[in-house]
């Protein structure tokens, strides 16, 4: 079980590293809001792979919601859909549309 948890932590760190800066910020803010952890705590846990199992479950749910949001956004790019209370500026919106359309960063 512990080995499985370590692999999950590694996967999240790799997943997070693969995101563009805009997506990192949106997910980080959502995770911090959901868990109540501070900015330095988030990066400490990310760097050291020390998220608790319940935190990892919450992170997994947030990622699933985020991926669903991106999928919906790619279907209706002209409609602004707020996600998780995040303010999405026009600049961020354009960057997210680019990611949704062709996966580029």
N, C-alpha and C positions, 0 to 999 in steps of 0.2 A: 504494500500500500504506500509506504513512504517513497519507494523508488518511483511509483506512478505519480505521486504528487510532485516530486522533483522534476520529472519530465514535463508536467503541466506548467510548472513555473518557467522552465526553460523555453517552452513553446510560446508563452505569453511574451516573454522578453524579446524573443526573435520576431514575433508578430508585431509588437510595438515598434521595434527598430525598423521594420520594413515600411511603416507608414510615413506619409508626408507630414511636414510640420503642422499643417492645419488639422489633419486627422488626429495627430498625437495630442494636440491641445484640446480638441473637443472631447476625445476619449478620456484624457487625464482629468479634465474638469468634471466630466460625468462620474468617473470613478471616485474622485475626491468628494463630490457632493453626496453620492450614494453611501459611501463608507464613513464619511466624516473625518478622513485622514487629511493631514496637512500636505502641502506641496513637498517639503523636504522628506516627509515620511514616505510619500508615494515613491519618490526616486530612490530612497534608501532601500525600500522593499523591492523595487524593480531591479536595482543593481545587485542586491544580495539574494534575490529569489526567496524572500521571506514573507510572502503573502500567506495569510492563514487560509485554510480550506474554504471557509465561508466567504472570504474576500475573493478568492478565485472563482467561486460559484457566481458571485455578484458580477465580477468582471466578465465572465463568460456570457451572462445574460445581457450585459451592456453591449458587448461586442455583437451578439446576435441582433439586438435591437438596431444597432448602428448599421450593420450590414443590410438589414431589412429596409432601413431608411434610405440607404444609398441605392438599393435596387428600385425602390419606389420612385426615387428622385430621377433615376435614369429613364423611367417610363413616362414621367410627366415633368420634363425639365423646366417648363415655363411656370410651374406652380411652386411657390415657396412654402415648404412644410417645416415649421419649427420642430426641432428635435431636442427633447430632454431639457427644455428651457434655455438652450444655448442661443445666443444672438448670432445670427448668420448674416454677416455684412455682404454687400454686393461683390466685393473682392473675393471673399471666402466662397461665396456661392459659385462664382465663375470657376474657381479652382476646383471645387467639388464636382461641378458638372464635367470638367475636363477629365477628372479621375474616373467618374462614372461612365463616361463615353468610351474612353480608350485605355483606361488603367494607367495613364502616364502621371508622373508626379511633377 
